[in-house]
Amino acid sequence: MFIVKVPGINGEGKTIGCERAGNAILNSLKEISSNESRKPIDINLLDLEEIHLNNNNLEQTSKLIYENAFEMFDTKPKTIFLGGDHFISYSINKAFLNSCRNSQKEPCLIVFDAHADCMSQIKGGFPTNRQWIRALVEGGFSGDNIMIVGARNIRKDEIEFLKEHNIKIVGMNQVTQDIEDTCDIIMEFSDKKELYVSIDIDVIDPAFALSTANHEPGGFTSRQFLYMIQRINKVKNLRGLDLTEINEKNDETGMTIKLGAKILAELI
């Protein structure tokens, strides 16, 4: 298992503190003796790396994330990227798309997020954390191969974009009615494709994950989400995953960081 800290942020000032989440999650992981499959967790045995970034230079930051991610997709069977805010997922998934094209394989992206992240008015070539999926699709990633799970506050312009590009939405009603069926829908959608999973912690209800920029009631419970991740981690074609939007600066109780560490432990 290869774990990479990616402390990139571009959230219009709302996500300052997320760049510190990677270190905080790994420190919290030290307190977890084993995951729920009873696999021992020893942080000293993990293959860890960090992409050193300057968030005042988005051009350089985006380039470094892309180049490092591209190399990892070519050389590692599976990589976990610890953000940072959701801005990092744009460059990572550009690299994922191009890596799949080079190997003549079809990419598939599953996004867990309370929002659609397809806001318009992208300027300067660097999408924010709320625009990255739109930028990715406009850059050539097929909307037919993107599914967003847990979105529950979508703007009018985003709804139009989702429909235009055939991006699938799995809402929280589907999750709460039948989580097993939801898992099956995800597995079927990603079947015979290379899979990347992107997680915005705000997909989880703020009662369980308060330390993030954009709170949306009515999300996953922590228990539901851990089960979902346990199921997804069994998918053989899972090539990468990111965990974003945890704000260490505002986590007064430390519970959101602990949940991030718990999610990471289930992926090891």
C-alpha atoms as an extended CHARMM CRD file, in Angstrom:
* protein
*
       268  EXT
         1         1  MET       CA              0.0000000000        0.0000000000        0.0000000000  PROA      1               0.0000000000
         2         2  PHE       CA              1.4320000000        3.3560000000       -1.1050000000  PROA      2               0.0000000000
         3         3  ILE       CA              0.2540000000        6.4520000000        0.7850000000  PROA      3               0.0000000000
         4         4  VAL       CA              1.0090000000        9.9600000000       -0.4610000000  PROA      4               0.0000000000
         5         5  LYS       CA              0.3880000000       13.2410000000        1.3390000000  PROA      5               0.0000000000
         6         6  VAL       CA             -0.8260000000       15.9230000000       -1.0900000000  PROA      6               0.0000000000
         7         7  PRO       CA             -1.2560000000       19.1960000000        0.8770000000  PROA      7               0.0000000000
         8         8  GLY       CA             -2.7620000000       21.1590000000       -2.0130000000  PROA      8               0.0000000000
         9         9  ILE       CA             -5.6180000000       23.6350000000       -1.4870000000  PROA      9               0.0000000000
        10        10  ASN       CA             -7.5610000000       25.9650000000       -3.7840000000  PROA      10              0.0000000000
        11        11  GLY       CA            -10.8120000000       26.6120000000       -1.9670000000  PROA      11              0.0000000000
        12        12  GLU       CA            -11.0330000000       30.4150000000       -2.1360000000  PROA      12              0.0000000000
        13        13  GLY       CA             -9.7310000000       30.6680000000        1.4220000000  PROA      13              0.0000000000
        14        14  LYS       CA            -12.4020000000       28.4080000000        2.9210000000  PROA      14              0.0000000000
        15        15  THR       CA            -10.1760000000       25.3140000000        3.1260000000  PROA      15              0.0000000000
        16        16  ILE       CA             -7.0970000000       26.7410000000        4.8460000000  PROA      16              0.0000000000
        17        17  GLY       CA             -6.0830000000       24.0570000000        7.3390000000  PROA      17              0.0000000000
        18        18  CYS       CA             -6.7940000000       21.1160000000        5.0240000000  PROA      18              0.0000000000
        19        19  GLU       CA             -3.1600000000       21.1530000000        3.9440000000  PROA      19              0.0000000000
        20        20  ARG       CA             -2.2780000000       19.8790000000        7.4350000000  PROA      20              0.0000000000
        21        21  ALA       CA             -4.6840000000       16.9300000000        7.3740000000  PROA      21              0.0000000000
        22        22  GLY       CA             -2.2910000000       14.3250000000        5.9630000000  PROA      22              0.0000000000
        23        23  ASN       CA              0.1440000000       14.5280000000        8.8730000000  PROA      23              0.0000000000
        24        24  ALA       CA             -2.7060000000       14.6950000000       11.3910000000  PROA      24              0.0000000000
        25        25  ILE       CA             -4.4090000000       11.6010000000        9.9470000000  PROA      25              0.0000000000
        26        26  LEU       CA             -1.1860000000        9.6180000000       10.0160000000  PROA      26              0.0000000000
        27        27  ASN       CA             -0.5260000000       10.6660000000       13.6150000000  PROA      27              0.0000000000
        28        28  SER       CA             -4.0140000000        9.5200000000       14.5590000000  PROA      28              0.0000000000
        29        29  LEU       CA             -3.4510000000        6.2470000000       12.7050000000  PROA      29              0.0000000000
        30        30  LYS       CA             -0.7800000000        5.4280000000       15.2900000000  PROA      30              0.0000000000
        31        31  GLU       CA             -3.5870000000        4.9710000000       17.8170000000  PROA      31              0.0000000000
        32        32  ILE       CA             -5.3090000000        2.2870000000       15.7240000000  PROA      32              0.0000000000
        33        33  SER       CA             -3.9420000000       -1.1640000000       16.5220000000  PROA      33              0.0000000000
        34        34  SER       CA             -5.8560000000       -3.0120000000       13.8210000000  PROA      34              0.0000000000
        35        35  ASN       CA             -8.6080000000       -2.4370000000       11.2970000000  PROA      35              0.0000000000
        36        36  GLU       CA            -12.0080000000       -4.1340000000       11.3660000000  PROA      36              0.0000000000
        37        37  SER       CA            -10.6530000000       -7.0960000000        9.3970000000  PROA      37              0.0000000000
        38        38  ARG       CA             -8.2900000000       -7.5510000000       12.3580000000  PROA      38              0.0000000000
        39        39  LYS       CA             -5.2760000000       -6.6970000000       10.2420000000  PROA      39              0.0000000000
        40        40  PRO       CA             -2.5800000000       -5.1280000000       12.4730000000  PROA      40              0.0000000000
        41        41  ILE       CA             -1.7060000000       -1.5170000000       11.6990000000  PROA      41              0.0000000000
        42        42  ASP       CA              1.9260000000       -0.4770000000       12.0320000000  PROA      42              0.0000000000
        43        43  ILE       CA              2.5990000000        2.9570000000       10.6000000000  PROA      43              0.0000000000
        44        44  ASN       CA              6.3320000000        2.2130000000       10.5220000000  PROA      44              0.0000000000
        45        45  LEU       CA              5.7160000000       -0.4470000000        7.8800000000  PROA      45              0.0000000000
        46        46  LEU       CA              3.7440000000        1.8090000000        5.5460000000  PROA      46              0.0000000000
        47        47  ASP       CA              5.2030000000        3.1290000000        2.3050000000  PROA      47              0.0000000000
        48        48  LEU       CA              4.7920000000        6.8900000000        2.7700000000  PROA      48              0.0000000000
        49        49  GLU       CA              5.6290000000        9.8680000000        0.5980000000  PROA      49              0.0000000000
        50        50  GLU       CA              4.7370000000       13.5670000000        0.3550000000  PROA      50              0.0000000000
        51        51  ILE       CA              4.4400000000       15.8380000000       -2.6450000000  PROA      51              0.0000000000
        52        52  HSD       CA              5.8970000000       19.1240000000       -1.4100000000  PROA      52              0.0000000000
        53        53  LEU       CA              3.7310000000       21.9590000000       -2.6970000000  PROA      53              0.0000000000
        54        54  ASN       CA              3.5470000000       25.7410000000       -2.6910000000  PROA      54              0.0000000000
        55        55  ASN       CA             -0.1300000000       26.6820000000       -2.6550000000  PROA      55              0.0000000000
        56        56  ASN       CA              0.7330000000       30.2270000000       -3.6880000000  PROA      56              0.0000000000
        57        57  ASN       CA              1.7960000000       28.8750000000       -7.0820000000  PROA      57              0.0000000000
        58        58  LEU       CA             -1.1170000000       26.8840000000       -8.4940000000  PROA      58              0.0000000000
        59        59  GLU       CA              0.5940000000       26.2480000000      -11.8200000000  PROA      59              0.0000000000
        60        60  GLN       CA              3.5650000000       24.5800000000      -10.1700000000  PROA      60              0.0000000000
        61        61  THR       CA              1.3440000000       22.7920000000       -7.6340000000  PROA      61              0.0000000000
        62        62  SER       CA             -0.9020000000       21.3330000000      -10.3400000000  PROA      62              0.0000000000
        63        63  LYS       CA              2.1140000000       20.2600000000      -12.3940000000  PROA      63              0.0000000000
        64        64  LEU       CA              3.7790000000       18.5110000000       -9.4470000000  PROA      64              0.0000000000
        65        65  ILE       CA              0.5870000000       16.6760000000       -8.4570000000  PROA      65              0.0000000000
        66        66  TYR       CA              0.0330000000       15.5400000000      -12.0390000000  PROA      66              0.0000000000
        67        67  GLU       CA              3.5940000000       14.3390000000      -12.6240000000  PROA      67              0.0000000000
        68        68  ASN       CA              3.8400000000       12.4610000000       -9.3470000000  PROA      68              0.0000000000
        69        69  ALA       CA              0.4060000000       10.8800000000       -9.6970000000  PROA      69              0.0000000000
        70        70  PHE       CA              1.1130000000        9.7950000000      -13.2720000000  PROA      70              0.0000000000
        71        71  GLU       CA              4.2910000000        8.0220000000      -12.1550000000  PROA      71              0.0000000000
        72        72  MET       CA              2.4280000000        6.3100000000       -9.3130000000  PROA      72              0.0000000000
        73        73  PHE       CA             -0.3390000000        5.0350000000      -11.5880000000  PROA      73              0.0000000000
        74        74  ASP       CA              2.3440000000        3.5840000000      -13.8410000000  PROA      74              0.0000000000
        75        75  THR       CA              4.4070000000        1.9620000000      -11.0850000000  PROA      75              0.0000000000
        76        76  LYS       CA              2.1240000000        1.2260000000       -8.0930000000  PROA      76              0.0000000000
        77        77  PRO       CA             -0.7790000000       -1.2420000000       -7.9640000000  PROA      77              0.0000000000
        78        78  LYS       CA             -2.7900000000        1.0540000000       -5.6690000000  PROA      78              0.0000000000
        79        79  THR       CA             -2.1690000000        4.4880000000       -4.1640000000  PROA      79              0.0000000000
        80        80  ILE       CA             -3.9700000000        6.4770000000       -1.4630000000  PROA      80              0.0000000000
        81        81  PHE       CA             -3.6640000000       10.2670000000       -1.6990000000  PROA      81              0.0000000000
        82        82  LEU       CA             -4.2530000000       12.2710000000        1.4890000000  PROA      82              0.0000000000
        83        83  GLY       CA             -5.3310000000       15.8680000000        0.8440000000  PROA      83              0.0000000000
        84        84  GLY       CA             -5.5530000000       18.7470000000        0.9220000000  PROA      84              0.0000000000
        85        85  ASP       CA             -8.8930000000       19.8840000000       -0.4080000000  PROA      85              0.0000000000
        86        86  HSD       CA            -10.7480000000       18.4730000000       -3.4060000000  PROA      86              0.0000000000
        87        87  PHE       CA             -8.7530000000       20.6500000000       -5.7940000000  PROA      87              0.0000000000
        88        88  ILE       CA             -6.0260000000       17.9750000000       -5.7510000000  PROA      88              0.0000000000
        89        89  SER       CA             -8.3510000000       15.4520000000       -7.3850000000  PROA      89              0.0000000000
        90        90  TYR       CA             -8.3410000000       17.3600000000      -10.6780000000  PROA      90              0.0000000000
        91        91  SER       CA             -4.6350000000       16.8690000000      -11.3890000000  PROA      91              0.0000000000
        92        92  ILE       CA             -4.6280000000       13.3360000000       -9.9480000000  PROA      92              0.0000000000
        93        93  ASN       CA             -7.4820000000       12.2720000000      -12.2130000000  PROA      93              0.0000000000
        94        94  LYS       CA             -5.9540000000       13.9400000000      -15.2720000000  PROA      94              0.0000000000
        95        95  ALA       CA             -2.9630000000       11.7000000000      -14.6050000000  PROA      95              0.0000000000
        96        96  PHE       CA             -5.2500000000        8.7070000000      -14.0460000000  PROA      96              0.0000000000
        97        97  LEU       CA             -7.0450000000        9.3480000000      -17.3510000000  PROA      97              0.0000000000
        98        98  ASN       CA             -3.8040000000        9.6270000000      -19.3230000000  PROA      98              0.0000000000
        99        99  SER       CA             -2.3170000000        6.5670000000      -17.6300000000  PROA      99              0.0000000000
       100       100  CYS       CA             -5.3970000000        4.5570000000      -18.5980000000  PROA      100             0.0000000000
       101       101  ARG       CA             -5.2140000000        5.8450000000      -22.1760000000  PROA      101             0.0000000000
       102       102  ASN       CA             -1.5780000000        4.7680000000      -22.4180000000  PROA      102             0.0000000000
       103       103  SER       CA             -2.4500000000        1.2610000000      -21.2500000000  PROA      103             0.0000000000
       104       104  GLN       CA             -5.6130000000        1.1880000000      -23.4030000000  PROA      104             0.0000000000
       105       105  LYS       CA             -7.8520000000        0.6870000000      -20.3750000000  PROA      105             0.0000000000
       106       106  GLU       CA            -11.1120000000        2.4290000000      -19.5280000000  PROA      106             0.0000000000
       107       107  PRO       CA            -11.0980000000        4.7250000000      -16.4650000000  PROA      107             0.0000000000
       108       108  CYS       CA            -13.9480000000        4.9650000000      -13.9850000000  PROA      108             0.0000000000
       109       109  LEU       CA            -14.3540000000        7.6330000000      -11.2950000000  PROA      109             0.0000000000
       110       110  ILE       CA            -16.5680000000        7.2620000000       -8.2130000000  PROA      110             0.0000000000
       111       111  VAL       CA            -16.8780000000       10.4710000000       -6.1770000000  PROA      111             0.0000000000
       112       112  PHE       CA            -18.2850000000       10.5670000000       -2.6470000000  PROA      112             0.0000000000
       113       113  ASP       CA            -19.3410000000       14.1690000000       -2.0790000000  PROA      113             0.0000000000
       114       114  ALA       CA            -22.2240000000       16.2260000000       -0.7000000000  PROA      114             0.0000000000
       115       115  HSD       CA            -21.8350000000       18.4830000000       -3.7500000000  PROA      115             0.0000000000
       116       116  ALA       CA            -21.4550000000       17.9610000000       -7.4970000000  PROA      116             0.0000000000
       117       117  ASP       CA            -18.2540000000       20.0540000000       -7.7930000000  PROA      117             0.0000000000
       118       118  CYS       CA            -19.2970000000       21.1510000000      -11.2910000000  PROA      118             0.0000000000
       119       119  MET       CA            -19.6210000000       24.8830000000      -10.6620000000  PROA      119             0.0000000000
       120       120  SER       CA            -19.0380000000       27.0480000000      -13.7200000000  PROA      120             0.0000000000
       121       121  GLN       CA            -16.8320000000       30.0900000000      -14.3060000000  PROA      121             0.0000000000
       122       122  ILE       CA            -13.4760000000       28.3230000000      -14.1620000000  PROA      122             0.0000000000
       123       123  LYS       CA            -10.7790000000       30.9590000000      -14.5900000000  PROA      123             0.0000000000
       124       124  GLY       CA             -7.0430000000       30.7580000000      -15.0920000000  PROA      124             0.0000000000
       125       125  GLY       CA             -6.9770000000       27.0340000000      -15.8620000000  PROA      125             0.0000000000
       126       126  PHE       CA             -6.9840000000       25.9470000000      -12.2160000000  PROA      126             0.0000000000
       127       127  PRO       CA            -10.3610000000       24.7930000000      -10.9070000000  PROA      127             0.0000000000
       128       128  THR       CA            -11.2410000000       25.2480000000       -7.2710000000  PROA      128             0.0000000000
       129       129  ASN       CA            -12.3690000000       22.4240000000       -5.0290000000  PROA      129             0.0000000000
       130       130  ARG       CA            -15.9600000000       23.0980000000       -6.1850000000  PROA      130             0.0000000000
       131       131  GLN       CA            -15.1850000000       23.0600000000       -9.9340000000  PROA      131             0.0000000000
       132       132  TRP       CA            -12.7870000000       20.1660000000      -10.4540000000  PROA      132             0.0000000000
       133       133  ILE       CA            -15.2260000000       17.6030000000      -11.9280000000  PROA      133             0.0000000000
       134       134  ARG       CA            -16.4360000000       20.0930000000      -14.5450000000  PROA      134             0.0000000000
       135       135  ALA       CA            -12.8370000000       20.8730000000      -15.4960000000  PROA      135             0.0000000000
       136       136  LEU       CA            -11.9950000000       17.1700000000      -15.6620000000  PROA      136             0.0000000000
       137       137  VAL       CA            -14.9120000000       16.4380000000      -18.0140000000  PROA      137             0.0000000000
       138       138  GLU       CA            -14.1660000000       19.4570000000      -20.1590000000  PROA      138             0.0000000000
       139       139  GLY       CA            -10.5990000000       18.1370000000      -20.3580000000  PROA      139             0.0000000000
       140       140  GLY       CA            -11.6830000000       14.7910000000      -21.8140000000  PROA      140             0.0000000000
       141       141  PHE       CA            -12.7960000000       12.4880000000      -18.9710000000  PROA      141             0.0000000000
       142       142  SER       CA            -16.0650000000       10.9290000000      -20.1280000000  PROA      142             0.0000000000
       143       143  GLY       CA            -19.0520000000       11.7830000000      -17.9630000000  PROA      143             0.0000000000
       144       144  ASP       CA            -20.4180000000        8.3330000000      -18.7900000000  PROA      144             0.0000000000
       145       145  ASN       CA            -17.7040000000        6.9410000000      -16.5150000000  PROA      145             0.0000000000
       146       146  ILE       CA            -18.3110000000        9.2380000000      -13.5390000000  PROA      146             0.0000000000
       147       147  MET       CA            -20.6580000000        8.5500000000      -10.6340000000  PROA      147             0.0000000000
       148       148  ILE       CA            -21.2410000000       10.9140000000       -7.6960000000  PROA      148             0.0000000000
       149       149  VAL       CA            -22.5440000000        9.3050000000       -4.5180000000  PROA      149             0.0000000000
       150       150  GLY       CA            -24.1630000000       11.2340000000       -1.6760000000  PROA      150             0.0000000000
       151       151  ALA       CA            -24.6540000000       14.6160000000       -3.3820000000  PROA      151             0.0000000000
       152       152  ARG       CA            -27.5060000000       16.5160000000       -1.7220000000  PROA      152             0.0000000000
       153       153  ASN       CA            -26.9980000000       20.2050000000       -2.5600000000  PROA      153             0.0000000000
       154       154  ILE       CA            -26.5730000000       20.7350000000       -6.3140000000  PROA      154             0.0000000000
       155       155  ARG       CA            -26.8030000000       24.1080000000       -8.0690000000  PROA      155             0.0000000000
       156       156  LYS       CA            -29.0110000000       24.6790000000      -11.1230000000  PROA      156             0.0000000000
       157       157  ASP       CA            -26.0620000000       25.1160000000      -13.4950000000  PROA      157             0.0000000000
       158       158  GLU       CA            -24.5390000000       21.9210000000      -12.1270000000  PROA      158             0.0000000000
       159       159  ILE       CA            -27.7460000000       19.9400000000      -12.6640000000  PROA      159             0.0000000000
       160       160  GLU       CA            -27.7180000000       20.9980000000      -16.3110000000  PROA      160             0.0000000000
       161       161  PHE       CA            -24.0550000000       20.0380000000      -16.6800000000  PROA      161             0.0000000000
       162       162  LEU       CA            -24.6250000000       16.6170000000      -15.0710000000  PROA      162             0.0000000000
       163       163  LYS       CA            -27.5030000000       15.8630000000      -17.4340000000  PROA      163             0.0000000000
       164       164  GLU       CA            -25.6110000000       17.1070000000      -20.4890000000  PROA      164             0.0000000000
       165       165  HSD       CA            -22.6440000000       14.8390000000      -19.7670000000  PROA      165             0.0000000000
       166       166  ASN       CA            -24.5730000000       11.8330000000      -18.4250000000  PROA      166             0.0000000000
       167       167  ILE       CA            -22.8490000000       11.8980000000      -15.0320000000  PROA      167             0.0000000000
       168       168  LYS       CA            -24.6230000000        9.5030000000      -12.6760000000  PROA      168             0.0000000000
       169       169  ILE       CA            -25.9160000000       10.6080000000       -9.2690000000  PROA      169             0.0000000000
       170       170  VAL       CA            -26.6710000000        8.1870000000       -6.4310000000  PROA      170             0.0000000000
       171       171  GLY       CA            -28.5580000000       10.1100000000       -3.7670000000  PROA      171             0.0000000000
       172       172  MET       CA            -28.7790000000        9.5560000000       -0.0490000000  PROA      172             0.0000000000
       173       173  ASN       CA            -32.2940000000        8.0980000000       -0.2870000000  PROA      173             0.0000000000
       174       174  GLN       CA            -30.8700000000        5.2200000000       -2.3050000000  PROA      174             0.0000000000
       175       175  VAL       CA            -28.1250000000        4.7250000000        0.2890000000  PROA      175             0.0000000000
       176       176  THR       CA            -30.4710000000        4.7110000000        3.2710000000  PROA      176             0.0000000000
       177       177  GLN       CA            -33.0790000000        2.5070000000        1.5810000000  PROA      177             0.0000000000
       178       178  ASP       CA            -30.6000000000       -0.2290000000        0.6690000000  PROA      178             0.0000000000
       179       179  ILE       CA            -26.8810000000        0.1830000000        1.2590000000  PROA      179             0.0000000000
       180       180  GLU       CA            -26.1670000000       -3.3190000000       -0.0850000000  PROA      180             0.0000000000
       181       181  ASP       CA            -27.8880000000       -2.4450000000       -3.3500000000  PROA      181             0.0000000000
       182       182  THR       CA            -25.9550000000        0.8260000000       -3.4720000000  PROA      182             0.0000000000
       183       183  CYS       CA            -22.6920000000       -1.0940000000       -3.1870000000  PROA      183             0.0000000000
       184       184  ASP       CA            -23.8460000000       -3.4030000000       -5.9770000000  PROA      184             0.0000000000
       185       185  ILE       CA            -24.6760000000       -0.3990000000       -8.1870000000  PROA      185             0.0000000000
       186       186  ILE       CA            -21.1470000000        0.9470000000       -7.6770000000  PROA      186             0.0000000000
       187       187  MET       CA            -19.5510000000       -2.4440000000       -8.3690000000  PROA      187             0.0000000000
       188       188  GLU       CA            -21.5660000000       -2.9020000000      -11.5500000000  PROA      188             0.0000000000
       189       189  PHE       CA            -20.7470000000        0.6240000000      -12.7320000000  PROA      189             0.0000000000
       190       190  SER       CA            -17.0000000000        0.0570000000      -12.2890000000  PROA      190             0.0000000000
       191       191  ASP       CA            -16.9330000000       -3.4970000000      -13.6500000000  PROA      191             0.0000000000
       192       192  LYS       CA            -14.1900000000       -4.1310000000      -16.2360000000  PROA      192             0.0000000000
       193       193  LYS       CA            -12.7990000000       -0.6000000000      -15.7860000000  PROA      193             0.0000000000
       194       194  GLU       CA             -9.8750000000        0.8760000000      -13.9050000000  PROA      194             0.0000000000
       195       195  LEU       CA            -11.3730000000        2.4120000000      -10.7570000000  PROA      195             0.0000000000
       196       196  TYR       CA            -10.4630000000        5.5910000000       -8.9090000000  PROA      196             0.0000000000
       197       197  VAL       CA            -12.3990000000        6.7040000000       -5.8100000000  PROA      197             0.0000000000
       198       198  SER       CA            -12.4250000000       10.2990000000       -4.5630000000  PROA      198             0.0000000000
       199       199  ILE       CA            -13.7610000000       11.1630000000       -1.1060000000  PROA      199             0.0000000000
       200       200  ASP       CA            -14.8120000000       14.5600000000        0.1900000000  PROA      200             0.0000000000
       201       201  ILE       CA            -15.3570000000       14.1020000000        3.9250000000  PROA      201             0.0000000000
       202       202  ASP       CA            -18.4920000000       16.2720000000        3.7000000000  PROA      202             0.0000000000
       203       203  VAL       CA            -20.3050000000       13.2990000000        2.1580000000  PROA      203             0.0000000000
       204       204  ILE       CA            -20.5410000000       12.1680000000        5.7810000000  PROA      204             0.0000000000
       205       205  ASP       CA            -23.1350000000       13.9430000000        7.9140000000  PROA      205             0.0000000000
       206       206  PRO       CA            -21.6380000000       16.8390000000        9.9150000000  PROA      206             0.0000000000
       207       207  ALA       CA            -22.7980000000       15.0960000000       13.0950000000  PROA      207             0.0000000000
       208       208  PHE       CA            -19.9080000000       12.6820000000       12.4440000000  PROA      208             0.0000000000
       209       209  ALA       CA            -17.4960000000       14.8850000000       10.4380000000  PROA      209             0.0000000000
       210       210  LEU       CA            -17.8430000000       18.5260000000       11.4350000000  PROA      210             0.0000000000
       211       211  SER       CA            -14.3810000000       19.8260000000       10.5440000000  PROA      211             0.0000000000
       212       212  THR       CA            -14.8250000000       20.6230000000        6.8750000000  PROA      212             0.0000000000
       213       213  ALA       CA            -15.6800000000       23.7310000000        4.8580000000  PROA      213             0.0000000000
       214       214  ASN       CA            -19.1620000000       23.0190000000        3.5520000000  PROA      214             0.0000000000
       215       215  HSD       CA            -21.6240000000       21.3340000000        5.9130000000  PROA      215             0.0000000000
       216       216  GLU       CA            -24.6350000000       19.5270000000        4.4570000000  PROA      216             0.0000000000
       217       217  PRO       CA            -27.0590000000       17.7130000000        6.8060000000  PROA      217             0.0000000000
       218       218  GLY       CA            -28.4670000000       14.3490000000        5.8050000000  PROA      218             0.0000000000
       219       219  GLY       CA            -25.2710000000       12.5440000000        4.8320000000  PROA      219             0.0000000000
       220       220  PHE       CA            -23.7550000000        9.1550000000        5.5360000000  PROA      220             0.0000000000
       221       221  THR       CA            -23.3200000000        8.0250000000        9.1030000000  PROA      221             0.0000000000
       222       222  SER       CA            -19.7270000000        7.0920000000        9.8670000000  PROA      222             0.0000000000
       223       223  ARG       CA            -20.8330000000        3.4490000000       10.1740000000  PROA      223             0.0000000000
       224       224  GLN       CA            -22.5060000000        3.4450000000        6.7580000000  PROA      224             0.0000000000
       225       225  PHE       CA            -19.4870000000        4.9940000000        5.1230000000  PROA      225             0.0000000000
       226       226  LEU       CA            -16.9790000000        2.6370000000        6.6970000000  PROA      226             0.0000000000
       227       227  TYR       CA            -19.0150000000       -0.3050000000        5.4450000000  PROA      227             0.0000000000
       228       228  MET       CA            -19.1120000000        1.2040000000        1.9500000000  PROA      228             0.0000000000
       229       229  ILE       CA            -15.3310000000        1.6760000000        1.9490000000  PROA      229             0.0000000000
       230       230  GLN       CA            -14.7640000000       -1.8790000000        3.1810000000  PROA      230             0.0000000000
       231       231  ARG       CA            -16.7860000000       -3.1630000000        0.2330000000  PROA      231             0.0000000000
       232       232  ILE       CA            -15.0580000000       -0.9240000000       -2.3110000000  PROA      232             0.0000000000
       233       233  ASN       CA            -11.6110000000       -1.8770000000       -1.0400000000  PROA      233             0.0000000000
       234       234  LYS       CA            -12.2780000000       -5.4570000000       -2.1470000000  PROA      234             0.0000000000
       235       235  VAL       CA            -12.5780000000       -4.3970000000       -5.7880000000  PROA      235             0.0000000000
       236       236  LYS       CA             -9.5820000000       -5.8250000000       -7.6270000000  PROA      236             0.0000000000
       237       237  ASN       CA             -9.4240000000       -3.0380000000      -10.1930000000  PROA      237             0.0000000000
       238       238  LEU       CA             -9.2280000000       -0.2380000000       -7.5780000000  PROA      238             0.0000000000
       239       239  ARG       CA             -6.1420000000        1.7330000000       -8.6300000000  PROA      239             0.0000000000
       240       240  GLY       CA             -6.3120000000        4.7960000000       -6.4370000000  PROA      240             0.0000000000
       241       241  LEU       CA             -8.2500000000        6.7410000000       -3.8550000000  PROA      241             0.0000000000
       242       242  ASP       CA             -8.0730000000       10.1690000000       -2.2810000000  PROA      242             0.0000000000
       243       243  LEU       CA             -9.3900000000       11.5350000000        1.0150000000  PROA      243             0.0000000000
       244       244  THR       CA             -9.9310000000       15.2930000000        1.0600000000  PROA      244             0.0000000000
       245       245  GLU       CA            -11.4670000000       18.3230000000        2.7910000000  PROA      245             0.0000000000
       246       246  ILE       CA            -10.6470000000       17.3810000000        6.4050000000  PROA      246             0.0000000000
       247       247  ASN       CA             -9.7280000000       20.6410000000        8.1150000000  PROA      247             0.0000000000
       248       248  GLU       CA             -7.2280000000       19.9380000000       10.8840000000  PROA      248             0.0000000000
       249       249  LYS       CA             -7.2040000000       23.6070000000       11.8850000000  PROA      249             0.0000000000
       250       250  ASN       CA            -10.8700000000       23.5520000000       12.9400000000  PROA      250             0.0000000000
       251       251  ASP       CA            -11.0160000000       20.0420000000       14.4140000000  PROA      251             0.0000000000
       252       252  GLU       CA            -11.2950000000       21.0080000000       18.0790000000  PROA      252             0.0000000000
       253       253  THR       CA            -12.3870000000       17.5510000000       19.2690000000  PROA      253             0.0000000000
       254       254  GLY       CA            -10.1380000000       15.6550000000       16.8510000000  PROA      254             0.0000000000
       255       255  MET       CA            -13.0380000000       13.4000000000       15.8150000000  PROA      255             0.0000000000
       256       256  THR       CA            -12.9490000000       14.2340000000       12.0980000000  PROA      256             0.0000000000
       257       257  ILE       CA             -9.2270000000       13.4660000000       11.9890000000  PROA      257             0.0000000000
       258       258  LYS       CA             -9.9000000000       10.2120000000       13.8600000000  PROA      258             0.0000000000
       259       259  LEU       CA            -12.5680000000        9.2930000000       11.3250000000  PROA      259             0.0000000000
       260       260  GLY       CA            -10.0940000000       10.0060000000        8.5180000000  PROA      260             0.0000000000
       261       261  ALA       CA             -7.5870000000        7.6960000000       10.1970000000  PROA      261             0.0000000000
       262       262  LYS       CA            -10.2860000000        5.0470000000       10.5860000000  PROA      262             0.0000000000
       263       263  ILE       CA            -11.1380000000        5.2550000000        6.8700000000  PROA      263             0.0000000000
       264       264  LEU       CA             -7.4430000000        4.9700000000        6.0140000000  PROA      264             0.0000000000
       265       265  ALA       CA             -7.0630000000        1.9540000000        8.2980000000  PROA      265             0.0000000000
       266       266  GLU       CA             -9.8630000000        0.1290000000        6.4660000000  PROA      266             0.0000000000
       267       267  LEU       CA             -8.0150000000        0.6610000000        3.1740000000  PROA      267             0.0000000000
       268       268  ILE       CA             -4.7000000000       -0.7790000000        4.3480000000  PROA      268             0.0000000000
